[in-house]
Amino acid sequence: MNEIYSSKEMKRFEQEQFLKRSSYSFMQKAGGQIFKFINNRFKKKRPIIVLCGPGNNGGDGFVIARHLKDHGYLVKVYIFTGANNYKGDALTALKEFRGNLKKINLFKLQKNALIVDALFGIGLKRNIKGILSKVFIKINKSKNPVVSVDIPSGVCSNTGEILGNAVKADFTITFHRKKIGHVIGFGKRFC
């Protein structure tokens, strides 16, 4: 249980698991577990902002948002790209959410809102810049609590390096094993 995985090792493990069960069932389970964490820790009166990226991390975010909405939370979902650019399991989760979506360039920080960071997961290799960097700075300067899915967006899962800019999480919920970026470099401080 003390093993730490690289992103490559984690992806290989996931591929092995997807031979036994569908990848979407894993997304449903991950999103459901993070919803339970939020439901047990935060009051329903608190607004929640979910930031969903274009990949499976974003799909987890849509699953979380659906559970939150279904349980009476006030949820706003911001997407990184147009809804027509989502595919695979992330698209399935987006369709099941059936809620309003706003583009990330329209991001508005609400006082006291919980932020769920489901933008980028362990596969991120490029630097965060432009509008996303501005959003991350706004979030990090606020006192709003942040829950990151798998790893804070902008943290390299293999090195703990900050890729241009990153979200600083109050809670990071990961599955199966920690990644290298959770425990070394700046990643340790941002998780």
N, C-alpha and C positions, 0 to 999 in steps of 0.2 A: 504493500500500500504506500510505500515511501518513494516509489519510482516517479521520476519526472520525465515527461515526454517532449520531444521536439515536435514541431508541426507535422513533419513528414511521418514520424512514428504514429502520431495520433490519427492522421488521415489513413494510414495503412490499417490501424486497428478498426477505424470506422468502416472501411471497405469490407473487412472480414465480418463485422457485425451485420452489415447490410445484406450479406448473403443469407443470414438467418432471419432477419426481420427487415421491413421496409425502412428506408431512411426517414420517411415522413413520420413513422411511428416514433422514432427517436426524437424528432423535432417536437412532436406532440408531448412526449414525456418531459423533455427538457423545459419547454415553455410552461407546462403544468407545474413542474417543481419550482420554477422561479416565481410563478404566480402564488403558490402556497407560501413561499418565503415572504413575499410582499404582503400578502393578506394577513399573515401572522404578525408582521412587524410594523405595519403602517395603517393609520386610520383611513376609513373610507371617505371621510370628508376632505382629505388631501387630494388635490388634483394630481394627475400623473401624466407625464409627457414621455412617450415612447419614440425613440429615434431608430428607424429601421433602414438598414443598408440593403444593397442589392443581392446579397448572397444568403446562405443558410442562417447566418447570424441574424439577419433581418427577418427571415422566416420565423425564427424563435421569437423575435419581437412581436410579430403579428399574432402568434399563438398567445403570448402573454397578454397583449392588448385585448384580444377576444375574451379571454377569461376575466380580465379586469372589468371590461364593459358588461359582460354577462352577470357580474356580481355587484353591479351598482356603482363602480368607481367612475369618476369623471376623467375620461381619457382623451388625450390629443395625440395623434400619430403623425410624425413627420417622416417623409421618405426622402431618400438621397437622390433618387432618379425617378423618372416618370413611371407610373404603374405598369405601362405596357412594356417596360424594359425588364421586369421581373420574370423569372422562369423557374421551372422545376418545382421543388418543394416550397421555395419562398413564394412563388406565384400561387400555389395551392393555399398556403397559409394566408396570404393577402386576400384571396377571394373568400375564404371562410370568415375572415374578420368582419367583413361587410360594414365597415364604418367609414367615416370621413378621413381623407388623407390630405395632408398639406405638404408642400415642397419645403425642403430644408432651408431654402433661401428666404422663406417667410417665417423662420423660427422666431418665436417670442417666448422669453423666459417668464414664467408665472412665479410670483412670490410663493414660497413654501411648497412648490410642486416637487414631487419625486420625479427624478429623471431616470428612465431606463435606457441605457446605452446598448443598443443592439445593431450598431452600424457595421462594424467590421470585426471579424473574429481572428482566428489563428493564421489565416492565409494572407493577411495584409503584408504587402512587400513595398508599397510606394509611400511617399511622403504625403502627409496631410497638409493641404494648403488651401488658399482661397476662402470661400464661404465657410467650409467646414472648420478651418483653423479659427475663424472669427467666432463660430458657434462654440467651439471647445474653450476658447478664452473666456467667453461670456459665462459658460457653465462653471469653469474652474474658479472664476472670481466670485461667484454667487455662494450663498450658504445652503443652496439646495442640495439635498442628499442625492447620491447617484448610485444606482445598481448597474454594474456592467455584466453583460452576458459573455461568459467564457474568458475574456480578457478585455481590459479597457481599450476602446478604439484608439489606434495610433501607437500602441505598444507592440513592438516586434515580439512575437511569441518565442522566437529562438534565441534572442539576445538580451531582451529587456530594454533595448534601445528605444528611444522616442523617435518615431518616424515623422519628423517635422513638428507635430503637435499631438497631444493626446489628452483624453478625458482622464481626470483624476477621480477614481471611484472611492466611495465609502465602503462598498461591498462589491466583491467580484465573485460570481457564482460560476464555477467551472464543473465539468463532468469528467468522470472516470479518473483522470490524473491531472496533477498540476503540470503546467508547461514551463519550460526553462525561463521564459520571460516573466513568469509570476514571481520568481525567487531571486533574480539577479538584476544588476543595473538599476536604472530608473524604474523599470517595471515593478520592482518590489515596492517602491514608494507609491506608485500610481494604482496598484491593485488594492 
